[in-house]
Amino acid sequence: MINKSKGSNSFNALRFVFCVIVIIGHSLDISHTEWLFRNCIDMHISVCGFFILSGYWVTKSYLKNKNPKIFYTKRFLKIFPLYLITVLSCAILLVFFSTLSPKDYFCNPLFWKYVFWNCITLNFIAPSLPGVFGGNPINGALWTIKVELGFYLILPLLVYILDKLSTRRRQNIFLCVIYGLSVLWNILLLVFAPLFGLPTQLAHQLPGFMSFFVSGMMYVYNTTELEKTDKFLLVPAVILFILHYVTKTEILLPFALTIIIMFLGKKLIIFSEIGQPIDYTYGMYLFHFPIINIFAYFGFFTVTPVFSILVIIFCVLGMSYIAEKYIQQKINRLIQ
């Protein structure tokens, strides 16, 4: 049993909830399954929640030992082994779902283009494999990985600048400026991208999501003050969170969502055993999209959509358990 001490939290439980929401949302979208409450499955909020938690936990981790070399090594070994296994396994095994012969499949330039661009996380350049799933993206969830890696790359620089600013007031101003520029990037791209023929997806790259990462960082730098006032901030945060659906703007969403996530993660310790001692959500996130594509390929959703989604959740959970136990844990021992 895990001791529910003062340091206990339910952040891994929140990650699991976010991951399940993403799995359900992608299952409904890929299978074109109609559901009355589809709008309640907000995958965007789940992804934003992942970024907030990443900004919080990765910053806390880096502040314990401000060594960029060690930090980058640990982050690389945490992200890339399972990521590359996912990309390469899909590229090889999905030959059985291609309309092309094995020879034509592996000799097709699109196959090698997929392998190359996906291995370096630029998935949007080559999202599909030749003759597989009608040309639909193989793993459309992987776009977030390059956003996450971008944050890892600039975090040591951000912490260096924050250290030089020395006072908490200056540090908060600096973080607020980044927050504001990120929100401005998002707004301007959504407005002007169509006018200049640019893809609107540019709004959802690292600059557009820095407000969420920075909100997690800001909580780290102001933990003492925010923990004293979180119960007073919760109601305004919930109101702002609800209003963002009405106003269709995300100006204050990162701030509001951070307060809600941190409050739930720190207060609902009843769920602290979920995801302990190992968090399986990264593997679940990596594996779920291709599995959903396979279920849709066989038409399982048209027969039993609810049961299919449940099977997918347990399937990717099992795959993640195996990956963490036999791959990631061995890697972790190498870097400890």
Residue pairs with C-beta under 8 A, 6 or more apart in sequence:
1 273
2 8
2 272
2 273
2 276
2 277
4 269
4 270
4 272
8 269
8 272
9 265
9 266
9 269
9 272
10 264
10 265
10 266
10 268
10 269
10 270
10 271
10 272
10 274
11 53
11 57
11 265
12 274
12 275
12 276
12 279
12 281
13 268
13 271
13 272
13 274
13 275
14 49
14 53
14 261
14 264
14 265
15 50
15 53
15 275
15 279
15 281
16 274
16 275
16 280
16 281
17 46
18 46
18 47
18 49
18 50
18 281
19 46
19 281
19 284
19 285
19 288
20 313
21 41
21 42
21 43
21 45
21 46
22 43
22 46
22 47
22 141
22 285
22 288
23 284
23 288
23 292
23 309
23 312
23 313
23 316
24 41
24 309
25 41
25 42
25 43
25 46
26 43
26 140
26 141
26 288
26 289
26 292
27 33
27 292
27 295
27 301
27 305
27 308
27 309
27 312
28 35
28 38
28 41
28 305
30 136
30 289
30 292
30 293
30 296
31 292
31 295
31 296
31 301
31 302
31 305
31 308
33 301
33 305
35 305
45 257
47 144
48 209
48 212
48 253
48 254
48 257
49 257
49 261
50 144
51 144
51 147
51 148
51 151
51 209
51 212
51 213
51 216
52 212
52 213
52 215
52 216
52 254
52 257
52 258
52 261
53 216
53 261
53 265
54 148
54 151
54 213
54 216
55 151
55 212
55 213
55 214
55 215
55 216
55 217
55 220
56 216
56 217
56 219
56 220
56 258
56 262
57 216
58 75
58 151
58 152
58 155
59 155
59 159
59 216
59 217
59 220
60 220
61 71
62 71
62 155
62 156
62 159
63 159
63 220
65 71
66 156
66 159
68 156
71 152
71 155
71 156
72 152
73 335
74 335
75 149
75 152
77 331
77 332
77 334
77 335
78 328
78 331
79 145
79 148
79 149
81 327
81 328
81 331
82 282
82 283
82 286
82 323
82 327
82 328
83 121
83 142
83 145
83 286
84 119
85 323
85 327
86 139
86 142
86 286
86 287
86 290
87 115
87 118
87 119
87 139
87 142
88 115
88 119
90 129
90 138
90 139
90 290
91 111
91 114
91 115
91 118
91 129
94 129
94 132
94 138
94 290
95 102
95 105
95 106
97 132
97 133
97 294
97 297
98 105
98 129
98 130
98 131
98 132
99 131
99 132
100 108
100 130
100 131
104 130
105 111
105 129
105 130
105 131
108 130
110 126
110 128
110 129
110 130
111 129
111 130
113 125
113 126
114 126
114 127
114 128
114 129
114 138
116 126
117 123
117 125
117 126
118 126
118 139
118 142
121 142
121 145
121 146
121 149
122 146
123 137
123 139
123 140
123 142
123 143
123 145
123 146
124 143
124 201
127 137
127 138
127 139
127 140
128 135
128 136
128 137
128 138
129 138
132 138
133 293
133 296
133 297
136 293
137 289
138 289
138 290
138 293
139 286
139 289
139 290
140 289
141 285
141 286
141 288
141 289
142 286
142 289
143 204
144 285
146 205
146 206
147 205
147 206
147 209
150 205
150 206
151 206
151 210
151 213
158 178
158 217
161 174
162 171
162 174
162 175
162 221
165 171
165 174
168 221
168 222
171 221
172 218
172 221
172 222
175 214
175 217
175 218
175 221
176 218
178 210
178 211
178 214
179 210
179 211
179 214
179 215
179 218
179 254
179 255
181 207
181 210
182 207
182 208
182 209
182 210
182 211
182 214
183 211
183 250
183 251
183 254
185 203
185 207
185 208
186 203
186 204
186 207
186 208
186 211
186 250
187 249
189 198
189 200
189 202
189 203
189 208
190 200
190 203
192 198
193 199
193 200
193 202
193 203
194 200
202 208
211 250
211 254
212 254
212 257
212 258
214 254
215 254
215 255
215 257
215 258
216 258
218 258
219 226
219 258
219 262
226 233
226 259
226 262
227 266
230 259
230 262
230 263
230 266
231 263
233 259
233 263
234 259
234 260
234 263
236 256
237 255
237 256
237 257
237 259
237 260
237 263
238 256
238 260
240 252
240 253
240 255
240 256
241 253
241 256
241 257
241 260
244 250
244 252
244 253
244 256
275 281
278 324
278 325
278 329
280 317
280 320
280 321
280 324
281 320
282 320
283 316
283 319
283 320
283 321
283 323
283 324
283 328
284 313
284 316
284 317
284 319
284 320
286 320
287 316
287 319
287 320
287 323
288 312
288 316
291 312
291 315
291 316
292 312
295 301
295 308
295 311
295 312
300 308
301 308
